[in-house]
Structure formats: structure tokens, C-alpha cells
Amino acid sequence: MTQRIANETELIQTYLVPLSAGAPGALGLCDDAAFFTPPAGCDIVVTTDPIVAGVHFLADERADDIAWKAVAVNVSDLAAKGALPLGYTLALAFPAPPEHAWMAQFAQGLAGAQKAFGCTLLGGDTDRTPGPLSVSVTIFGAVPSGTMVRRKGGAPGDAIFVTGTLGDAALGLALHREPGLLADVLTSGDTGFLCGRYLRPAPRVELAPLLHRYATAALDVSDGLAKDLGRLAAGADARAEVAFKSLPLSPPAQLMIEADARWAQAVISGGDDYEILFSVPSDQMDEVQAASATLPFNVSCIGRLREGAGVTVTNASGESMALGIKGYDHFS
Amino acid sequence: MTQRIANETELIQTYLVPLSAGAPGALGLCDDAAFFTPPAGCDIVVTTDPIVAGVHFLADERADDIAWKAVAVNVSDLAAKGALPLGYTLALAFPAPPEHAWMAQFAQGLAGAQKAFGCTLLGGDTDRTPGPLSVSVTIFGAVPSGTMVRRKGGAPGDAIFVTGTLGDAALGLALHREPGLLADVLTSGDTGFLCGRYLRPAPRVELAPLLHRYATAALDVSDGLAKDLGRLAAGADARAEVAFKSLPLSPPAQLMIEADARWAQAVISGGDDYEILFSVPSDQMDEVQAASATLPFNVSCIGRLREGAGVTVTNASGESMALGIKGYDHFS
């Protein structure tokens, strides 16, 4: 199993074709294109978010984690738009032919993501590259026609909600890079939880019905809360005001911040949360709380859209906190 | 204009947003995903074929040619399936922020391809990479439900047709790499034509109605005629037999082969033709010829599917010719 895969055909037939089994239009990955029949009365929602070794994941990450993340970050974009995943294409660029064991684990990661998120491999491309490993997923989902939830649409007065907990992934990345950090404060279970939140993002696909019913706007928190709050605010021509004490934190994240308050910055500006940020008319806040009771994650009200522009995060004394690096810029 | 682009927002707003103007569901590229409403009664056909500097194009190629090729190679896959292009996503990975002049030329190439092929930019992603420039297009097209033309479907007895002319791109690549080659034989017009066929593939989108009416199977010739004939033959559980003298050659390609018969290999196994290879029941050959009269390119019958397996290309004496490298393997 440490043997390298001989050629493109072997890689596709052995590891990728089984992942297309649920999609008749994938044609067993033996055609130049795939097809799917759009659900009646639906729009197709499409997004693409490639991940590259050394940029979006670390070279030492497990192949199944890399594969999971490649699908999950795209599913997260669909989830924030209220779309249910249908299928995806996958373009792989390898610096060297992978070993069988690596590719088997990678395929397991894809299979796990497909099962968790309800989508199937439709097609793709496999290439060699002089650069680092790159995994490019383009994903398709469906929403009832005309109902894709947008970034733009909130208004001053709307309440701001977020799913799950914030900052875990950025803290997990810090722990993944420096194992043993805060070992006097965190149990191995705490560390494992935070690292898992970095390595295995859990897109909130179950939020779709609630978003369609209540959200005036939504996006996923991938580039850090401050930056993505700024986008929600800009889409509402408003200012986003949140109180730090309202931000949902996991118990391990709380422990880290209690040990060193500087970790609070990870909650405000750390990336890779893959939670969903959305705005709701203020008279529907209670309904949202009630509707969220059956979801497998929490939904928390963290603040309000106000007249103005920009983002304010206040501390316990009501003072504005620094927004830090304002999240990851993909480019500069 | 030799100034580098400052950040992702500037790149997207200045150069990419105008390309999304025709698609309301692209939302001005300011959301996390795009949507489109599938044409009624249609299947969505999807394909992805990224191109990477040093692998699929040369570092010295013009930005508009690179952009054109990135779209064209994907449109070619749609065309071979009888699908009409709708829209595409674009993921760009840059080793360094591009200069304004480069990006302006790149956007012009995309605009030209969009106009030529009838598709619009829907969304995408922009990133830095430690590797070479990579341009990843995923494209969506439409066919009437259940009618995507497949690789599989031919049968022994079917006639084999191909569009346009073969080998030009491989010869153009040789000339692009070694300017002045065969300067005693080729005019600068000949050289320009062949290089243009390499740099600016012209996918045969106009073939769709003919394919739907007559083709039992089709694929585009991207990895060399011999290799793609092998795929057509395998899909028909048959052997493909073609005569070299039936292969359609451009006048400049003919000149090169007359000057040195070894260039014939470019016609048999050179890549990047982006012509369409298709099979037709033998009793409909004349109808295909008649139907092709109004197309802006030639359609030529080059041989037959026979009982058996594999590919045979015969020379003027009826002997089997070498199939050469059997085309480009993307992987090994």
C-alpha cells in the first residue's frame, strides 16, 4: 500500500468511481461530462472553493481530513444559501502520483462527507502539477426557485444570529501547530475537540428550512467573524453591533480565553468556523429560537444591525474591542 | 499598468464583475454562491478541466490566450455532449498578484470566449498559491432531458466522423516552441494559422443539433486522435479503423507532412485538437454529410467501427501505422 498509483485510469477506477455510484448521470466517470436532472421548480446553486496544501491545509494533515474539508467548505457555502447539496465535481492536482494507502484514505474522507452531506461525486479531472497538492471542488445544490438566501437583504433593526460556537477552529489550528500548548489548562479531550473543529468542519446543512422561513440575509463564517459580520452589515447598508459576551463559545474555547484573554481574538477574527451568520426581523427572534430547538446545534442571537456602517464588538464594559486582522485575505 | 493588483476585492470588482453582467444569479459576484434557473425540460451537463502553467499551457503565452483556452477546453467537452453552454465558475490561483495589464488582457480573453460560446461567469474563487498559475473552469450546459450524447453507444458498422482538421494544434505547439521551424516550407500565414489552432481552440458548439439527430456516441479529440478513437471504440465494444488519407488536414499541416512525413504522427497522436469525433449508423452517412453543409466547419467521414477491439490507422498501402505515444496521459 506504500506503492504509488501507476496512472490516471487506475486512480479513477479504483478510488473515485465507487464515489459516483449514487449518480446515474456520472456515467461511472467514464465520459467527458456528467449530467443531472434538476429537481422540478428549483434553482441550481453553485459555488467553488478549492483548497491548496500550505494555503488552506497543512501538509501533515491526514488524507481523509483533507478530503472531508474540500467538500465541507463548499457544502458550508450552500448551507448558508439555504440550498441542499446535490453533487459535486472534483479536480485533483498532484505534485507526484499518490500512494495507494493515501488515496484510499482520501477516498474514505470523500465517502464520509458524501454520506454526511447528501451529495455524490459527478465528475472531475486528475492532473499532475509542478505545485503543491490542490483539491478543487465545485458543488451544486438546489433551492426552490427564487429563494436562494443572499448576503444582501438585512436591514437596521434586524437581529443577528449565528449557529454553533465561534473560534474553535482557529484555536484548534493553534493547538495543531503547537501540540502541548496550554497543556496545564486543557484535557486531551479539549484539545481533540478544538483540533477536530479545525480539521473536520461541520457545515450546518440542517439550517436550510429555518433560513428560508426567517433569514433576511445569510453567509457562512469562513474568513473570521469580524470580516463576515462586515459583509452582512454591508449587505444591509447597516452597522453590525455584537457584544463579546453574547458570542457562543465552546467550553474548551472558554478555558483557553480564561487562561489568556488574548485568545479572544481567535473568536473575533479567526477563520474556518464554518458556522452560519444570519439576520432576522426583530419581531421574529422568539420564533427563530423556538424553531431552532430541534436542530442538532445551537442558534444564538449575538447582536443587532443598526443604522450606520461597519462592525462593533463590545466588551463587558461596553467598550469597542479591536477587530484584529479582520480575517484572512485570500490574495494579498 | 505594470502595477500589481492590490487585493482580491480590487481584482474581482475591476476585472471579473463585468464578466458576470449577463447572469442575474451571479449577484455581481458579491455573494458566496450563484444560482441559475435551469431551462425547462433540460438536464444540466457539467464538466471541469483546469489548466496549469507548465502543464497545459506555456508560461510565455498571452493572458488572453490562456483565458480563452481555459474556457474553450471546457466548452469543447460540452459541445461533444450536444450541450449548449450556460455559465461557468472560475477558480484562479496566482503565484503572485498579477499586474493590472496582465489581468485586463486575461479578462478580455474571457469576454471573447463568453461572446463566442454563449456563456457567462457565474462565480468563483481567487487565491494565492505556492505553485504555478492555475485556471480552473467548471462549466454548465443544458441538453433536453435524457439526451446527453455519450462516449458509449456506437456499434460495429457505424461510420466514424470528425469535425474540422486534425493535428494542427500539435504542429502549432511545435512551431510555437521553435519559431523558424520549416521556414523554407511555411509562410508566416501558415505558421500563424497553426499556432493559432494551438493557442485558440475553437470548440464546435454548432454541432449540437447534428449530434442529437444522428450520433450514436461522441467525444472531443483532446488527448490525440488515436487515444480518443480508442475511447470511442471501447464505448462501442468495437475496433476503430480509419485510413490516414481520410483524415482531414489543413493545407499548412499538409505542407509540413509533405516536407517531413514524421509530422504525420502529430495528426495521429498529437493533442489539443478540440475537434469532435462521433459515430453514426452507416445508413445515415449521407444525411450527416448533407446536414453538415450549413456548418462553419467541415465534417469528414474517416472510417468505421468494426468487430473487435482497439484502433487501426492504415496508410496508403493498407498497412497499419504506428499509433505513437497514444496521446497525453494527464497523470503518469
Interface residues (C-beta under 8 A of the other chain):
Chain A: A6 N7 E8 L11 G25 L27 C30 D31 D32 A33 A34 F35 F36 T37 P38 C42 D43 I44 V45 V46 T47 T48 D49 P50 V52 G54 V55 D77 L78 A80 K81 A83 T89 A91 A93 F94 P97 L122 G123 G124 D125 T126 D127 R128 T129 P130 G131 P132 S134 S136 T138 F140 G141 V143 S145 M148 R150 R151 K152 L219 D220 G235 D329 H330 F331 S332
Chain B: A6 N7 E8 L11 G25 L27 C30 D31 D32 A33 A34 F35 F36 T37 P38 C42 D43 I44 V45 V46 T47 T48 D49 P50 V52 G54 V55 D77 L78 A80 K81 A83 T89 A91 A93 F94 P97 L122 G123 G124 D125 T126 D127 R128 T129 P130 G131 P132 S134 S136 T138 F140 G141 V143 S145 M148 R150 R151 K152 L219 D220 D329 H330 F331 S332
